[in-house]
C-alpha cells in the first residue's frame, strides 16, 4: 500500500459502533511511498503506522494541489 505526504490514513473500527480513526500522513518513512508512515490523527496524536487489512489510504487528488 503506497502513499504520499498529505494522504489520509483511515483505520476502520473493528467493532460495531466503533468510529474510524482518521489521520493525515505527515511523513512516508519507507522507500517509494511504502510503509511505515508517520500519521497525525484528528485528536493530535502522532504515531508511526503500517497499514493492516482494516486500513485504507485515501489519496489526495491532483485537483487539491499537491
Secondary structure, DSSP 8 states (H G I E B T S, - for coil): ----TT-EEEE--SSTT---EEEEEEEE-SGGG-S-EEEEETTS-EEEE---TTEEEE---GGG--
